[in-house]
């Protein structure tokens, strides 16, 4: 076995485990743009805010370098299929062309996460501190009624008012991690995905209680993740997940050998900043 293959074998998540790579929005750099294909460049350019562009660029770069670290490929040779199962447009859950591993990407505020597993996986992270608006906007009670089941609403009401924003995001990240693992995302009514029965304490282990699929919800592994201070995060795996390995995505991005601009890709400055916003 070559050294690269040996390192890849040690980095690839084993059955029953997942790996989560954490990076920061500030890791964005022109060198990462060389990993984008033409479709990804169009999406990258469609963002009007620099922070959104940086999060997308780091998410793409980290996804490809993480898969490369797990498989022994060059990051420039990793290709992701983002075709939406509903409409065919390139905004669906990313899948590795060629198969072999499952992944999920999430970003919020300054954090970017990429989860990799052998089974379908979903990760979500949400900024709690320093948000420009409170979770739920001007009417958090209305949003809670839309996304929480009755039991979850009762659990949220039992939380001290000072802790309700965090409790709401705990429920939200767990739900979104589950629906991202299925590939359905926000198309699934969150009120049908019941994950939180005790939001008043962190001691209660997260679990999926009910969901709108025929499979037993107990077959889904659901875990809260330790993100940076001021953030809430969760991971879901459709199947058994006993171990979660946490890795430094910023270090990976900084050390990964990247190619110069990929053949056939448009120059970076050719992508118009006034592209249509993403759906």
ChimeraX commands (.cxc) that place a marker at each C-alpha (Angstrom):
marker #1 position 0.00,0.00,0.00 radius 0.5
marker #1 position 1.36,3.45,-0.92 radius 0.5
marker #1 position 1.79,6.14,1.73 radius 0.5
marker #1 position -1.11,8.13,0.23 radius 0.5
marker #1 position -3.35,5.06,0.21 radius 0.5
marker #1 position -2.38,4.26,3.80 radius 0.5
marker #1 position -3.22,7.78,4.95 radius 0.5
marker #1 position -6.52,7.65,3.06 radius 0.5
marker #1 position -7.41,4.34,4.69 radius 0.5
marker #1 position -6.83,5.84,8.13 radius 0.5
marker #1 position -8.87,8.97,7.30 radius 0.5
marker #1 position -11.86,7.20,5.74 radius 0.5
marker #1 position -14.72,6.70,8.23 radius 0.5
marker #1 position -15.32,3.08,9.11 radius 0.5
marker #1 position -18.77,1.52,9.20 radius 0.5
marker #1 position -20.64,2.81,12.21 radius 0.5
marker #1 position -18.67,6.04,12.37 radius 0.5
marker #1 position -18.60,9.52,10.86 radius 0.5
marker #1 position -15.98,12.22,10.50 radius 0.5
marker #1 position -16.76,15.91,10.87 radius 0.5
marker #1 position -14.30,18.48,9.52 radius 0.5
marker #1 position -14.56,22.04,10.87 radius 0.5
marker #1 position -13.25,25.11,9.06 radius 0.5
marker #1 position -13.93,28.83,9.11 radius 0.5
marker #1 position -15.30,31.30,6.61 radius 0.5
marker #1 position -12.00,33.16,6.88 radius 0.5
marker #1 position -10.23,30.16,5.29 radius 0.5
marker #1 position -11.56,31.32,1.91 radius 0.5
marker #1 position -8.75,32.09,-0.53 radius 0.5
marker #1 position -8.28,32.36,-4.31 radius 0.5
marker #1 position -6.46,29.01,-4.32 radius 0.5
marker #1 position -9.68,27.22,-3.30 radius 0.5
marker #1 position -11.43,28.59,-6.38 radius 0.5
marker #1 position -9.32,26.28,-8.52 radius 0.5
marker #1 position -11.40,23.37,-7.15 radius 0.5
marker #1 position -14.72,24.74,-8.41 radius 0.5
marker #1 position -16.28,23.35,-11.54 radius 0.5
marker #1 position -18.23,25.62,-13.88 radius 0.5
marker #1 position -21.57,25.01,-12.16 radius 0.5
marker #1 position -20.08,25.73,-8.75 radius 0.5
marker #1 position -18.50,28.92,-10.08 radius 0.5
marker #1 position -21.89,30.12,-11.26 radius 0.5
marker #1 position -23.40,29.43,-7.85 radius 0.5
marker #1 position -20.45,31.08,-6.10 radius 0.5
marker #1 position -20.82,34.20,-8.20 radius 0.5
marker #1 position -24.57,34.37,-7.59 radius 0.5
marker #1 position -24.03,35.33,-3.96 radius 0.5
marker #1 position -23.99,39.09,-3.55 radius 0.5
marker #1 position -22.56,39.23,-0.02 radius 0.5
marker #1 position -18.88,38.49,0.46 radius 0.5
marker #1 position -19.58,36.42,3.58 radius 0.5
marker #1 position -21.96,34.14,1.66 radius 0.5
marker #1 position -19.43,33.72,-1.13 radius 0.5
marker #1 position -16.73,32.85,1.38 radius 0.5
marker #1 position -18.89,30.26,3.14 radius 0.5
marker #1 position -19.80,28.60,-0.15 radius 0.5
marker #1 position -16.20,28.55,-1.36 radius 0.5
marker #1 position -14.89,27.06,1.88 radius 0.5
marker #1 position -17.73,24.50,1.89 radius 0.5
marker #1 position -16.87,23.35,-1.63 radius 0.5
marker #1 position -13.16,23.30,-0.97 radius 0.5
marker #1 position -13.48,21.47,2.33 radius 0.5
marker #1 position -15.89,18.89,0.91 radius 0.5
marker #1 position -13.48,18.02,-1.89 radius 0.5
marker #1 position -10.32,18.02,0.21 radius 0.5
marker #1 position -12.03,15.91,2.89 radius 0.5
marker #1 position -13.15,13.33,0.32 radius 0.5
marker #1 position -9.64,13.39,-1.17 radius 0.5
marker #1 position -8.16,12.78,2.29 radius 0.5
marker #1 position -10.48,9.78,2.73 radius 0.5
marker #1 position -9.92,8.23,-0.70 radius 0.5
marker #1 position -6.36,9.11,-1.67 radius 0.5
marker #1 position -7.51,11.12,-4.69 radius 0.5
marker #1 position -6.36,14.60,-5.57 radius 0.5
marker #1 position -8.86,17.20,-4.41 radius 0.5
marker #1 position -8.96,18.54,-7.98 radius 0.5
marker #1 position -10.22,15.14,-9.16 radius 0.5
marker #1 position -13.14,14.98,-6.72 radius 0.5
marker #1 position -16.42,15.83,-8.44 radius 0.5
marker #1 position -19.73,16.48,-6.69 radius 0.5
marker #1 position -23.20,16.00,-8.13 radius 0.5
marker #1 position -25.68,18.50,-6.68 radius 0.5
marker #1 position -28.67,17.64,-8.87 radius 0.5
marker #1 position -31.95,18.23,-7.07 radius 0.5
marker #1 position -34.14,15.11,-7.11 radius 0.5
marker #1 position -37.24,17.27,-7.45 radius 0.5
marker #1 position -36.40,19.79,-10.17 radius 0.5
marker #1 position -33.05,18.71,-11.60 radius 0.5
marker #1 position -31.32,22.00,-10.81 radius 0.5
marker #1 position -27.88,21.97,-9.11 radius 0.5
marker #1 position -28.93,22.86,-5.57 radius 0.5
marker #1 position -29.53,19.41,-4.10 radius 0.5
marker #1 position -27.58,17.47,-1.50 radius 0.5
marker #1 position -24.00,17.00,-2.79 radius 0.5
marker #1 position -23.06,13.46,-3.74 radius 0.5
marker #1 position -19.62,12.18,-4.65 radius 0.5
marker #1 position -19.53,11.11,-8.27 radius 0.5
marker #1 position -18.29,7.55,-8.33 radius 0.5
marker #1 position -19.93,6.78,-4.99 radius 0.5
marker #1 position -18.23,5.17,-2.04 radius 0.5
marker #1 position -18.79,7.84,0.60 radius 0.5
marker #1 position -21.65,10.06,1.70 radius 0.5
marker #1 position -21.21,13.67,2.74 radius 0.5
marker #1 position -23.07,16.72,3.99 radius 0.5
marker #1 position -22.08,20.39,4.14 radius 0.5
marker #1 position -23.31,23.09,6.52 radius 0.5
marker #1 position -22.29,26.65,7.30 radius 0.5
marker #1 position -23.47,29.48,9.50 radius 0.5
marker #1 position -21.76,32.63,10.68 radius 0.5
marker #1 position -18.03,31.98,10.58 radius 0.5
marker #1 position -18.24,28.16,10.77 radius 0.5
marker #1 position -18.23,25.58,7.98 radius 0.5
marker #1 position -18.75,21.86,8.61 radius 0.5
marker #1 position -18.37,18.85,6.33 radius 0.5
marker #1 position -19.50,15.42,7.54 radius 0.5
marker #1 position -18.35,12.23,5.81 radius 0.5
marker #1 position -19.67,8.72,6.46 radius 0.5
marker #1 position -20.23,5.38,4.76 radius 0.5
marker #1 position -24.01,5.77,5.29 radius 0.5
marker #1 position -26.25,8.72,4.38 radius 0.5
marker #1 position -25.30,11.60,6.68 radius 0.5
marker #1 position -26.56,15.07,7.46 radius 0.5
marker #1 position -24.93,17.88,9.43 radius 0.5
marker #1 position -26.26,21.27,10.44 radius 0.5
marker #1 position -24.77,24.20,12.35 radius 0.5
marker #1 position -26.48,27.42,13.41 radius 0.5
marker #1 position -25.02,30.58,14.88 radius 0.5
marker #1 position -26.57,31.49,18.24 radius 0.5
marker #1 position -24.50,34.39,19.54 radius 0.5
marker #1 position -24.04,37.52,17.47 radius 0.5
marker #1 position -26.88,36.82,15.06 radius 0.5
marker #1 position -28.27,39.82,13.22 radius 0.5
marker #1 position -31.77,38.58,14.12 radius 0.5
marker #1 position -33.27,36.25,16.69 radius 0.5
marker #1 position -34.23,32.70,15.65 radius 0.5
marker #1 position -37.76,32.99,14.32 radius 0.5
marker #1 position -37.41,36.66,13.38 radius 0.5
marker #1 position -40.12,39.05,14.58 radius 0.5
marker #1 position -42.51,36.29,15.56 radius 0.5
marker #1 position -40.59,33.35,17.08 radius 0.5
marker #1 position -43.75,31.82,18.56 radius 0.5
marker #1 position -45.29,31.56,15.08 radius 0.5
marker #1 position -42.15,29.95,13.66 radius 0.5
marker #1 position -42.04,27.52,16.57 radius 0.5
marker #1 position -45.60,26.43,15.81 radius 0.5
marker #1 position -44.61,25.83,12.18 radius 0.5
marker #1 position -41.51,23.72,12.81 radius 0.5
marker #1 position -42.12,22.06,16.18 radius 0.5
marker #1 position -44.52,19.24,16.99 radius 0.5
marker #1 position -46.92,19.77,19.90 radius 0.5
marker #1 position -44.69,17.89,22.34 radius 0.5
marker #1 position -41.70,19.94,21.25 radius 0.5
marker #1 position -43.62,23.20,21.63 radius 0.5
marker #1 position -44.50,22.18,25.19 radius 0.5
marker #1 position -40.86,21.32,25.85 radius 0.5
marker #1 position -39.75,24.70,24.50 radius 0.5
marker #1 position -42.32,26.52,26.66 radius 0.5
marker #1 position -40.83,24.80,29.72 radius 0.5
marker #1 position -37.42,26.34,29.04 radius 0.5
marker #1 position -36.53,29.57,30.84 radius 0.5
marker #1 position -37.01,32.51,28.45 radius 0.5
marker #1 position -33.28,33.27,28.51 radius 0.5
marker #1 position -32.55,29.82,27.08 radius 0.5
marker #1 position -35.34,29.47,24.52 radius 0.5
marker #1 position -33.35,30.77,21.54 radius 0.5
marker #1 position -30.71,28.12,22.10 radius 0.5
marker #1 position -33.30,25.39,22.77 radius 0.5
marker #1 position -35.10,26.27,19.55 radius 0.5
marker #1 position -31.85,26.01,17.56 radius 0.5
marker #1 position -31.05,22.67,19.21 radius 0.5
marker #1 position -34.35,21.33,17.89 radius 0.5
marker #1 position -33.83,22.99,14.51 radius 0.5
marker #1 position -30.32,21.62,13.93 radius 0.5
marker #1 position -31.40,18.11,14.89 radius 0.5
marker #1 position -34.34,18.25,12.48 radius 0.5
marker #1 position -32.31,19.71,9.64 radius 0.5
marker #1 position -29.51,17.17,10.15 radius 0.5
marker #1 position -32.10,14.38,9.76 radius 0.5
marker #1 position -33.73,15.84,6.65 radius 0.5
marker #1 position -30.34,16.58,5.07 radius 0.5
marker #1 position -29.35,12.95,5.65 radius 0.5
marker #1 position -32.45,11.83,3.74 radius 0.5
marker #1 position -31.69,14.33,0.97 radius 0.5
marker #1 position -35.09,16.01,1.32 radius 0.5
marker #1 position -33.96,19.01,3.35 radius 0.5
marker #1 position -36.50,21.76,3.93 radius 0.5
marker #1 position -39.06,20.11,1.62 radius 0.5
marker #1 position -40.12,17.94,4.57 radius 0.5
marker #1 position -42.46,19.61,7.10 radius 0.5
marker #1 position -40.29,19.98,10.20 radius 0.5
marker #1 position -43.30,19.45,12.43 radius 0.5
marker #1 position -43.40,15.85,11.15 radius 0.5
marker #1 position -39.79,15.27,12.21 radius 0.5
marker #1 position -39.95,14.92,15.99 radius 0.5
marker #1 position -36.54,14.98,17.64 radius 0.5
marker #1 position -36.73,16.91,20.89 radius 0.5
marker #1 position -38.71,15.81,23.91 radius 0.5
marker #1 position -36.64,17.53,26.61 radius 0.5
marker #1 position -35.16,20.88,25.61 radius 0.5
marker #1 position -34.72,22.15,29.15 radius 0.5
marker #1 position -31.49,20.25,29.74 radius 0.5
marker #1 position -28.49,19.20,27.67 radius 0.5
marker #1 position -28.38,15.92,29.59 radius 0.5
marker #1 position -31.14,14.37,27.52 radius 0.5
marker #1 position -29.65,12.37,24.65 radius 0.5
marker #1 position -30.99,13.44,21.25 radius 0.5
marker #1 position -33.06,10.89,19.38 radius 0.5
marker #1 position -35.46,10.75,16.49 radius 0.5
marker #1 position -38.95,10.07,17.84 radius 0.5
marker #1 position -41.01,10.19,14.63 radius 0.5
marker #1 position -40.67,11.08,10.96 radius 0.5
marker #1 position -42.74,10.79,7.78 radius 0.5
marker #1 position -40.97,7.72,6.38 radius 0.5
marker #1 position -41.73,3.99,6.67 radius 0.5
marker #1 position -38.38,3.15,8.29 radius 0.5
marker #1 position -38.20,2.87,12.06 radius 0.5
marker #1 position -36.99,6.26,13.38 radius 0.5
marker #1 position -34.92,4.38,15.95 radius 0.5
marker #1 position -32.66,3.25,13.11 radius 0.5
marker #1 position -31.37,6.82,12.76 radius 0.5
marker #1 position -28.37,7.91,14.82 radius 0.5
marker #1 position -28.74,11.49,16.06 radius 0.5
marker #1 position -26.03,13.35,17.92 radius 0.5
marker #1 position -25.39,16.88,19.12 radius 0.5
marker #1 position -21.97,18.23,18.14 radius 0.5
marker #1 position -19.61,20.46,20.09 radius 0.5
marker #1 position -19.17,23.40,17.75 radius 0.5
marker #1 position -17.37,26.64,18.53 radius 0.5
marker #1 position -18.72,28.76,21.40 radius 0.5
marker #1 position -21.87,30.56,20.36 radius 0.5
marker #1 position -22.96,27.87,17.88 radius 0.5
marker #1 position -25.29,24.86,17.95 radius 0.5
marker #1 position -24.76,21.80,15.72 radius 0.5
marker #1 position -26.11,18.30,15.15 radius 0.5
marker #1 position -25.29,15.20,13.10 radius 0.5
marker #1 position -27.63,12.50,11.77 radius 0.5
marker #1 position -26.69,9.18,10.15 radius 0.5
marker #1 position -29.23,6.86,8.57 radius 0.5
marker #1 position -27.97,3.80,10.37 radius 0.5
marker #1 position -25.62,3.02,13.22 radius 0.5
marker #1 position -23.10,5.65,14.25 radius 0.5
marker #1 position -21.19,4.90,17.44 radius 0.5
marker #1 position -18.19,7.16,16.86 radius 0.5
marker #1 position -17.75,10.69,15.55 radius 0.5
marker #1 position -14.23,11.81,14.73 radius 0.5
marker #1 position -13.62,15.56,14.73 radius 0.5
marker #1 position -10.90,16.92,12.44 radius 0.5
marker #1 position -9.37,20.31,11.73 radius 0.5
marker #1 position -10.69,21.38,8.35 radius 0.5
marker #1 position -8.80,24.67,8.41 radius 0.5
marker #1 position -5.51,22.80,8.71 radius 0.5
marker #1 position -6.57,20.43,5.93 radius 0.5
marker #1 position -7.36,23.32,3.60 radius 0.5
marker #1 position -4.09,25.01,4.43 radius 0.5
marker #1 position -1.96,21.95,3.76 radius 0.5
marker #1 position -3.80,20.27,0.87 radius 0.5
marker #1 position -2.00,20.50,-2.49 radius 0.5
marker #1 position -4.35,22.24,-4.90 radius 0.5
marker #1 position -4.18,22.54,-8.65 radius 0.5
marker #1 position -4.11,25.80,-10.53 radius 0.5
marker #1 position -7.27,26.69,-12.47 radius 0.5
marker #1 position -8.87,23.52,-13.83 radius 0.5
marker #1 position -8.81,22.98,-17.60 radius 0.5
marker #1 position -12.00,24.22,-19.23 radius 0.5
marker #1 position -13.02,26.38,-16.28 radius 0.5
marker #1 position -13.87,30.01,-16.89 radius 0.5
marker #1 position -11.53,32.66,-15.46 radius 0.5
marker #1 position -12.61,33.77,-11.99 radius 0.5
marker #1 position -13.31,37.34,-13.03 radius 0.5
marker #1 position -15.64,36.22,-15.83 radius 0.5
marker #1 position -18.37,35.08,-13.43 radius 0.5
marker #1 position -20.84,38.00,-13.10 radius 0.5
marker #1 position -21.68,39.16,-9.59 radius 0.5
marker #1 position -25.20,40.04,-10.73 radius 0.5
marker #1 position -26.22,36.42,-11.38 radius 0.5
marker #1 position -29.69,35.38,-10.28 radius 0.5
marker #1 position -29.93,34.57,-6.55 radius 0.5
marker #1 position -29.99,30.94,-5.53 radius 0.5
marker #1 position -33.24,29.26,-4.64 radius 0.5
marker link #1:1,2 radius 0.2
marker link #1:2,3 radius 0.2
marker link #1:3,4 radius 0.2
marker link #1:4,5 radius 0.2
marker link #1:5,6 radius 0.2
marker link #1:6,7 radius 0.2
marker link #1:7,8 radius 0.2
marker link #1:8,9 radius 0.2
marker link #1:9,10 radius 0.2
marker link #1:10,11 radius 0.2
marker link #1:11,12 radius 0.2
marker link #1:12,13 radius 0.2
marker link #1:13,14 radius 0.2
marker link #1:14,15 radius 0.2
marker link #1:15,16 radius 0.2
marker link #1:16,17 radius 0.2
marker link #1:17,18 radius 0.2
marker link #1:18,19 radius 0.2
marker link #1:19,20 radius 0.2
marker link #1:20,21 radius 0.2
marker link #1:21,22 radius 0.2
marker link #1:22,23 radius 0.2
marker link #1:23,24 radius 0.2
marker link #1:24,25 radius 0.2
marker link #1:25,26 radius 0.2
marker link #1:26,27 radius 0.2
marker link #1:27,28 radius 0.2
marker link #1:28,29 radius 0.2
marker link #1:29,30 radius 0.2
marker link #1:30,31 radius 0.2
marker link #1:31,32 radius 0.2
marker link #1:32,33 radius 0.2
marker link #1:33,34 radius 0.2
marker link #1:34,35 radius 0.2
marker link #1:35,36 radius 0.2
marker link #1:36,37 radius 0.2
marker link #1:37,38 radius 0.2
marker link #1:38,39 radius 0.2
marker link #1:39,40 radius 0.2
marker link #1:40,41 radius 0.2
marker link #1:41,42 radius 0.2
marker link #1:42,43 radius 0.2
marker link #1:43,44 radius 0.2
marker link #1:44,45 radius 0.2
marker link #1:45,46 radius 0.2
marker link #1:46,47 radius 0.2
marker link #1:47,48 radius 0.2
marker link #1:48,49 radius 0.2
marker link #1:49,50 radius 0.2
marker link #1:50,51 radius 0.2
marker link #1:51,52 radius 0.2
marker link #1:52,53 radius 0.2
marker link #1:53,54 radius 0.2
marker link #1:54,55 radius 0.2
marker link #1:55,56 radius 0.2
marker link #1:56,57 radius 0.2
marker link #1:57,58 radius 0.2
marker link #1:58,59 radius 0.2
marker link #1:59,60 radius 0.2
marker link #1:60,61 radius 0.2
marker link #1:61,62 radius 0.2
marker link #1:62,63 radius 0.2
marker link #1:63,64 radius 0.2
marker link #1:64,65 radius 0.2
marker link #1:65,66 radius 0.2
marker link #1:66,67 radius 0.2
marker link #1:67,68 radius 0.2
marker link #1:68,69 radius 0.2
marker link #1:69,70 radius 0.2
marker link #1:70,71 radius 0.2
marker link #1:71,72 radius 0.2
marker link #1:72,73 radius 0.2
marker link #1:73,74 radius 0.2
marker link #1:74,75 radius 0.2
marker link #1:75,76 radius 0.2
marker link #1:76,77 radius 0.2
marker link #1:77,78 radius 0.2
marker link #1:78,79 radius 0.2
marker link #1:79,80 radius 0.2
marker link #1:80,81 radius 0.2
marker link #1:81,82 radius 0.2
marker link #1:82,83 radius 0.2
marker link #1:83,84 radius 0.2
marker link #1:84,85 radius 0.2
marker link #1:85,86 radius 0.2
marker link #1:86,87 radius 0.2
marker link #1:87,88 radius 0.2
marker link #1:88,89 radius 0.2
marker link #1:89,90 radius 0.2
marker link #1:90,91 radius 0.2
marker link #1:91,92 radius 0.2
marker link #1:92,93 radius 0.2
marker link #1:93,94 radius 0.2
marker link #1:94,95 radius 0.2
marker link #1:95,96 radius 0.2
marker link #1:96,97 radius 0.2
marker link #1:97,98 radius 0.2
marker link #1:98,99 radius 0.2
marker link #1:99,100 radius 0.2
marker link #1:100,101 radius 0.2
marker link #1:101,102 radius 0.2
marker link #1:102,103 radius 0.2
marker link #1:103,104 radius 0.2
marker link #1:104,105 radius 0.2
marker link #1:105,106 radius 0.2
marker link #1:106,107 radius 0.2
marker link #1:107,108 radius 0.2
marker link #1:108,109 radius 0.2
marker link #1:109,110 radius 0.2
marker link #1:110,111 radius 0.2
marker link #1:111,112 radius 0.2
marker link #1:112,113 radius 0.2
marker link #1:113,114 radius 0.2
marker link #1:114,115 radius 0.2
marker link #1:115,116 radius 0.2
marker link #1:116,117 radius 0.2
marker link #1:117,118 radius 0.2
marker link #1:118,119 radius 0.2
marker link #1:119,120 radius 0.2
marker link #1:120,121 radius 0.2
marker link #1:121,122 radius 0.2
marker link #1:122,123 radius 0.2
marker link #1:123,124 radius 0.2
marker link #1:124,125 radius 0.2
marker link #1:125,126 radius 0.2
marker link #1:126,127 radius 0.2
marker link #1:127,128 radius 0.2
marker link #1:128,129 radius 0.2
marker link #1:129,130 radius 0.2
marker link #1:130,131 radius 0.2
marker link #1:131,132 radius 0.2
marker link #1:132,133 radius 0.2
marker link #1:133,134 radius 0.2
marker link #1:134,135 radius 0.2
marker link #1:135,136 radius 0.2
marker link #1:136,137 radius 0.2
marker link #1:137,138 radius 0.2
marker link #1:138,139 radius 0.2
marker link #1:139,140 radius 0.2
marker link #1:140,141 radius 0.2
marker link #1:141,142 radius 0.2
marker link #1:142,143 radius 0.2
marker link #1:143,144 radius 0.2
marker link #1:144,145 radius 0.2
marker link #1:145,146 radius 0.2
marker link #1:146,147 radius 0.2
marker link #1:147,148 radius 0.2
marker link #1:148,149 radius 0.2
marker link #1:149,150 radius 0.2
marker link #1:150,151 radius 0.2
marker link #1:151,152 radius 0.2
marker link #1:152,153 radius 0.2
marker link #1:153,154 radius 0.2
marker link #1:154,155 radius 0.2
marker link #1:155,156 radius 0.2
marker link #1:156,157 radius 0.2
marker link #1:157,158 radius 0.2
marker link #1:158,159 radius 0.2
marker link #1:159,160 radius 0.2
marker link #1:160,161 radius 0.2
marker link #1:161,162 radius 0.2
marker link #1:162,163 radius 0.2
marker link #1:163,164 radius 0.2
marker link #1:164,165 radius 0.2
marker link #1:165,166 radius 0.2
marker link #1:166,167 radius 0.2
marker link #1:167,168 radius 0.2
marker link #1:168,169 radius 0.2
marker link #1:169,170 radius 0.2
marker link #1:170,171 radius 0.2
marker link #1:171,172 radius 0.2
marker link #1:172,173 radius 0.2
marker link #1:173,174 radius 0.2
marker link #1:174,175 radius 0.2
marker link #1:175,176 radius 0.2
marker link #1:176,177 radius 0.2
marker link #1:177,178 radius 0.2
marker link #1:178,179 radius 0.2
marker link #1:179,180 radius 0.2
marker link #1:180,181 radius 0.2
marker link #1:181,182 radius 0.2
marker link #1:182,183 radius 0.2
marker link #1:183,184 radius 0.2
marker link #1:184,185 radius 0.2
marker link #1:185,186 radius 0.2
marker link #1:186,187 radius 0.2
marker link #1:187,188 radius 0.2
marker link #1:188,189 radius 0.2
marker link #1:189,190 radius 0.2
marker link #1:190,191 radius 0.2
marker link #1:191,192 radius 0.2
marker link #1:192,193 radius 0.2
marker link #1:193,194 radius 0.2
marker link #1:194,195 radius 0.2
marker link #1:195,196 radius 0.2
marker link #1:196,197 radius 0.2
marker link #1:197,198 radius 0.2
marker link #1:198,199 radius 0.2
marker link #1:199,200 radius 0.2
marker link #1:200,201 radius 0.2
marker link #1:201,202 radius 0.2
marker link #1:202,203 radius 0.2
marker link #1:203,204 radius 0.2
marker link #1:204,205 radius 0.2
marker link #1:205,206 radius 0.2
marker link #1:206,207 radius 0.2
marker link #1:207,208 radius 0.2
marker link #1:208,209 radius 0.2
marker link #1:209,210 radius 0.2
marker link #1:210,211 radius 0.2
marker link #1:211,212 radius 0.2
marker link #1:212,213 radius 0.2
marker link #1:213,214 radius 0.2
marker link #1:214,215 radius 0.2
marker link #1:215,216 radius 0.2
marker link #1:216,217 radius 0.2
marker link #1:217,218 radius 0.2
marker link #1:218,219 radius 0.2
marker link #1:219,220 radius 0.2
marker link #1:220,221 radius 0.2
marker link #1:221,222 radius 0.2
marker link #1:222,223 radius 0.2
marker link #1:223,224 radius 0.2
marker link #1:224,225 radius 0.2
marker link #1:225,226 radius 0.2
marker link #1:226,227 radius 0.2
marker link #1:227,228 radius 0.2
marker link #1:228,229 radius 0.2
marker link #1:229,230 radius 0.2
marker link #1:230,231 radius 0.2
marker link #1:231,232 radius 0.2
marker link #1:232,233 radius 0.2
marker link #1:233,234 radius 0.2
marker link #1:234,235 radius 0.2
marker link #1:235,236 radius 0.2
marker link #1:236,237 radius 0.2
marker link #1:237,238 radius 0.2
marker link #1:238,239 radius 0.2
marker link #1:239,240 radius 0.2
marker link #1:240,241 radius 0.2
marker link #1:241,242 radius 0.2
marker link #1:242,243 radius 0.2
marker link #1:243,244 radius 0.2
marker link #1:244,245 radius 0.2
marker link #1:245,246 radius 0.2
marker link #1:246,247 radius 0.2
marker link #1:247,248 radius 0.2
marker link #1:248,249 radius 0.2
marker link #1:249,250 radius 0.2
marker link #1:250,251 radius 0.2
marker link #1:251,252 radius 0.2
marker link #1:252,253 radius 0.2
marker link #1:253,254 radius 0.2
marker link #1:254,255 radius 0.2
marker link #1:255,256 radius 0.2
marker link #1:256,257 radius 0.2
marker link #1:257,258 radius 0.2
marker link #1:258,259 radius 0.2
marker link #1:259,260 radius 0.2
marker link #1:260,261 radius 0.2
marker link #1:261,262 radius 0.2
marker link #1:262,263 radius 0.2
marker link #1:263,264 radius 0.2
marker link #1:264,265 radius 0.2
marker link #1:265,266 radius 0.2
marker link #1:266,267 radius 0.2
marker link #1:267,268 radius 0.2
marker link #1:268,269 radius 0.2
marker link #1:269,270 radius 0.2
marker link #1:270,271 radius 0.2
marker link #1:271,272 radius 0.2
marker link #1:272,273 radius 0.2
marker link #1:273,274 radius 0.2
marker link #1:274,275 radius 0.2
marker link #1:275,276 radius 0.2
marker link #1:276,277 radius 0.2
marker link #1:277,278 radius 0.2
marker link #1:278,279 radius 0.2
view
